[in-house]
């Protein structure tokens, strides 16, 4: 593992993650209450199905759960505010006392507002709070965690020939600028995490370069989230379909952990937790 000066804490509502007391990254389990997400679309469409899956994640050692009601896969069509709320709020209400932090994966200000009121502890936004009203919505919370992601263009067009002069420096600059804006707006920096956005407006070459040099993002002073689980970059390399990318997803998670990732967002919680336990055991060897 590379030796990096990593952030000491990350606050998510009344939860405080102290990285000085742990070595392995946090595992963020993906819980998609959607019919069309690229990997598990339709599996957890009812609240009861989503809650059962969350219970399995918690039993497997998940550190936080990221609830989404709208697919952001390349080319995905947006859904209405009411449809998104109808999908996520019953899940949040049922899980708000589950013992692990809940995150809402949304870019809509009103969804953020209602989800925070319902009990989520973190807002995970692919637009990095650039949509109208989003920053104001999170400013209403005094302590929710925030994940700011980089995305070139939008989900409908982001994979149409993405271009960068230097993907590492451009993504890092964007994330630093967004985080600085939040701090200037009065949000304490220990609430902010960043996500370089694998697969969001990046070619295979860009994604590989970001993973190889992930430590560049980890040197920003903010916890960095790696979201590579089952993504198309793994399929392009291995030739495997979405549901057959568990092994490559775990390999990518370990590579990101080695390079300073402090949050790993995954579909396959039990397998990732076990792999990171082994990784953790070797850190002092």
C-alpha positions in Angstrom: 0.0 0.0 0.0 1.2 3.5 -0.8 1.9 5.8 2.2 -0.4 8.7 1.9 -1.5 11.5 4.3 -5.2 10.7 4.3 -8.1 12.6 6.0 -8.7 11.5 9.6 -12.5 11.6 9.7 -15.7 11.8 7.6 -19.0 12.9 9.2 -22.3 11.4 8.0 -25.0 12.9 10.1 -24.6 11.6 13.7 -22.1 9.0 12.5 -18.4 9.9 12.5 -16.0 7.6 10.7 -12.5 7.8 12.2 -10.0 6.6 9.7 -7.2 6.8 12.2 -8.7 3.9 14.0 -9.3 1.7 10.9 -7.2 0.6 8.0 -9.7 -0.8 5.5 -11.9 1.4 3.4 -15.6 1.8 4.2 -17.8 -0.4 2.1 -20.8 1.4 0.7 -23.5 -1.0 -0.4 -25.6 -0.1 -3.5 -29.3 -0.4 -3.1 -31.1 0.5 -6.3 -34.9 0.8 -6.0 -35.1 1.1 -9.8 -36.3 -1.0 -12.7 -33.4 -0.1 -15.1 -30.1 0.3 -13.2 -27.4 -1.4 -15.3 -26.6 -4.2 -12.9 -29.5 -4.9 -10.5 -32.4 -3.0 -12.1 -35.7 -4.4 -11.1 -34.4 -6.7 -8.4 -35.4 -4.5 -5.5 -38.4 -2.5 -6.9 -40.6 -3.1 -3.9 -39.7 -1.7 -0.5 -39.8 -5.1 1.1 -37.3 -6.5 -1.4 -35.0 -3.5 -0.9 -35.2 -3.8 2.9 -34.4 -7.6 2.7 -31.4 -6.8 0.6 -30.3 -4.1 3.1 -30.6 -6.6 5.9 -28.3 -9.0 4.0 -25.7 -6.1 3.5 -25.8 -5.2 7.2 -25.3 -8.9 8.2 -22.3 -9.0 5.8 -20.6 -6.0 7.4 -21.5 -3.1 5.2 -20.5 0.3 6.6 -23.2 2.4 4.8 -26.0 1.9 2.3 -26.5 4.1 -0.8 -30.2 4.2 -1.8 -31.0 5.2 -5.4 -34.4 5.7 -7.1 -33.1 6.8 -10.6 -30.7 5.0 -12.9 -27.7 7.1 -14.0 -26.3 4.5 -16.3 -25.1 5.9 -19.7 -28.2 6.9 -21.8 -30.6 6.5 -18.9 -33.8 8.6 -19.1 -34.6 10.8 -16.1 -37.5 10.1 -13.9 -40.0 12.5 -12.3 -39.5 13.8 -8.8 -42.6 12.1 -7.5 -41.6 8.7 -9.0 -38.1 9.0 -7.4 -39.6 9.9 -4.0 -42.2 7.0 -4.2 -39.3 4.6 -4.8 -36.9 5.8 -2.1 -38.9 7.2 0.8 -40.5 3.9 2.0 -37.1 2.3 2.0 -35.5 5.2 4.0 -38.4 5.1 6.5 -37.9 1.4 7.0 -34.1 1.5 7.4 -33.5 4.8 9.2 -32.9 3.0 12.5 -30.9 0.1 11.0 -27.6 1.0 12.7 -25.6 2.0 9.7 -25.7 5.4 7.8 -28.0 5.8 4.9 -27.0 7.7 1.8 -29.3 9.0 -0.9 -28.0 8.8 -4.5 -29.8 11.8 -6.2 -29.2 15.1 -7.9 -32.7 16.5 -7.3 -32.8 19.2 -4.5 -36.3 18.2 -3.3 -35.3 14.5 -3.1 -32.3 15.5 -1.0 -34.5 17.6 1.2 -37.2 15.0 1.8 -34.6 12.2 2.2 -32.7 14.1 4.8 -35.9 14.8 6.6 -36.8 11.1 6.4 -33.5 10.1 8.0 -30.7 9.7 5.5 -27.2 10.7 6.7 -25.5 11.4 3.4 -26.1 12.9 0.0 -24.3 11.3 -2.9 -24.7 13.5 -6.0 -23.4 12.7 -9.5 -23.7 16.4 -10.4 -21.6 17.5 -7.3 -24.5 19.8 -6.2 -24.5 21.8 -9.5 -28.3 21.3 -10.1 -30.6 24.1 -9.2 -31.3 24.2 -5.5 -29.1 21.3 -4.6 -26.6 23.3 -2.6 -29.3 25.1 -0.7 -30.9 21.8 0.1 -27.8 20.4 1.8 -27.1 23.7 3.6 -30.4 23.0 5.5 -28.6 20.1 7.2 -25.9 20.9 9.7 -24.1 17.6 9.6 -25.0 15.3 6.6 -22.2 13.7 4.7 -21.7 14.7 1.1 -20.1 12.9 -1.9 -19.3 15.1 -4.9 -18.7 13.3 -8.1 -17.1 14.3 -11.4 -19.1 13.8 -14.6 -18.4 15.1 -18.0 -21.7 16.4 -19.6 -24.8 14.4 -18.5 -25.9 10.7 -18.3 -27.6 10.9 -21.8 -24.4 12.2 -23.5 -21.5 11.5 -21.2 -20.2 8.5 -23.1 -20.2 10.2 -26.6 -16.5 10.4 -27.2 -15.3 12.0 -23.9 -12.1 14.0 -24.2 -9.5 15.3 -21.7 -6.1 16.8 -22.1 -5.1 15.3 -18.7 -7.9 13.3 -17.1 -6.2 13.2 -13.6 -5.5 16.9 -13.3 -8.9 18.0 -14.8 -11.0 15.7 -12.6 -8.9 16.7 -9.5 -9.3 20.4 -10.3 -13.0 20.1 -10.7 -13.5 18.2 -7.4 -11.2 20.6 -5.5 -13.2 23.6 -6.9 -16.5 22.1 -5.9 -15.3 21.2 -2.4 -13.9 24.7 -1.9 -17.2 26.2 -2.9 -19.0 24.1 -0.3 -16.5 25.1 2.4 -16.9 28.7 1.4 -20.7 28.2 1.8 -20.2 27.2 5.4 -20.0 23.4 5.1 -17.3 21.9 7.3 -14.7 20.0 5.2 -15.0 16.9 7.3 -18.4 16.3 5.8 -17.1 16.2 2.2 -15.9 13.2 0.2 -15.1 13.2 -3.5 -15.6 10.7 -6.3 -13.7 10.8 -9.6 -16.6 9.2 -11.4 -15.5 6.1 -13.1 -17.5 5.6 -16.2 -19.2 9.0 -16.1 -17.8 10.7 -19.2 -14.6 8.6 -19.4 -13.3 6.2 -22.0 -11.7 2.9 -21.1 -8.3 4.5 -21.3 -9.4 7.3 -19.0 -10.8 4.9 -16.4 -7.7 2.7 -16.4 -5.5 5.8 -15.9 -7.7 7.0 -13.0 -7.4 3.7 -11.3 -3.7 3.4 -11.9 -3.1 6.9 -10.4 -5.9 6.9 -7.9 -3.5 8.2 -5.2 -3.6 11.6 -7.0 -7.2 11.9 -5.9 -6.4 10.6 -2.4 -3.9 13.4 -2.0 -6.6 16.1 -2.2 -7.3 16.1 1.6 -10.8 14.7 1.2 -11.9 11.0 1.6 -12.2 9.5 -1.9 -14.9 7.1 -3.1 -14.1 4.5 -5.7 -17.2 3.4 -7.6 -16.0 0.7 -10.1 -18.3 -2.2 -9.2 -19.4 -4.2 -12.2 -18.9 -1.2 -14.6 -18.4 -1.5 -18.3 -14.7 -0.9 -18.1 -14.4 -4.3 -16.4 -16.5 -5.9 -19.1 -14.3 -4.4 -21.8 -11.2 -5.8 -20.1 -12.5 -9.2 -19.1 -15.2 -9.8 -21.8 -17.7 -10.7 -19.0 -21.3 -9.6 -18.8 -22.5 -7.4 -15.9 -23.4 -10.1 -13.5 -20.2 -12.0 -14.1 -17.9 -9.1 -13.0 -17.7 -9.9 -9.3 -14.1 -11.1 -9.4 -12.9 -8.1 -11.5 -14.9 -5.7 -9.2 -13.2 -7.1 -6.1 -9.8 -6.8 -7.8 -10.5 -3.2 -8.7 -11.7 -2.5 -5.1 -8.4 -3.8 -3.8 -6.4 -1.8 -6.3 -8.3 1.3 -5.2 -7.7 0.5 -1.5 -4.0 0.2 -2.2 -4.0 3.6 -3.8 -5.8 5.4 -0.9 -9.6 4.9 -1.5 -11.4 5.3 1.8 -14.9 4.4 0.5 -15.6 1.6 -1.9 -19.1 1.6 -3.5 -20.1 -1.9 -4.4 -23.0 -4.3 -5.4 -21.3 -7.4 -3.9 -21.0 -6.5 -0.2 -20.1 -9.9 1.3 -17.4 -10.7 -1.2 -15.9 -7.2 -1.0 -15.9 -7.1 2.8 -14.1 -10.5 2.9 -11.5 -9.3 0.4 -10.9 -6.1 2.3 -10.5 -8.0 5.6 -7.7 -9.9 4.1 -6.2 -6.7 2.6 -6.5 -5.2 6.1 -4.7 -8.1 7.8 -1.7 -7.6 5.6 -1.2 -3.9 6.2 0.9 -4.3 9.3 2.7 -7.4 8.2 
